[in-house]
Amino acid sequence: MQLDEVIEQFHQAVNQFAKGHPEPVKAIFSHSKDVSLANPWGPPVVGWERVSEALDSAAARFKNGRVTAFDALTKHVTTDLACFLDIEHWQAKVGGGDQISPFDLRVTSIYRLEGDTWALVHRHADPITTPQAPDAVLRK
């Protein structure tokens, strides 16, 4: 499958994720021992089993959601690796809440050609989309 097709498939899958259904997103991830995920709710994890568990846990936090837009900031593509930096605009009921809340994620995604298709081998998503104070990295 071509890279553009996998990216489009991921955009569709993440809308299912925002409804609490992780399986379509999990199908796009590599199932290798070096796959990695850093999401807003926990420490980074490495290896398919841990990534799969983290995806299940993250999807369980969402209900009735969708991603309203993907702002592509930059991409770097070689013959077997592709790196994307995007801002994703989400809205969902989060953490058992009753209100649909909008939120944005800064996302770095790395895809690798595995056989004849591209697989997501790393995803890092966090809510930092605006400038932060110099002490924002300090633990309080």
Secondary structure by P-SEA (a helix, b strand, c coil): ccaaaaaaaaaaaaaaaaaccaaaaaaaccccccbbbbcccccccccaaaaaaaaaaaaaacccccccbbbbccccccccbbbbbbbbbbbccccccccccccccbbbbbbbbccccccccbbbbccccccccccccccc
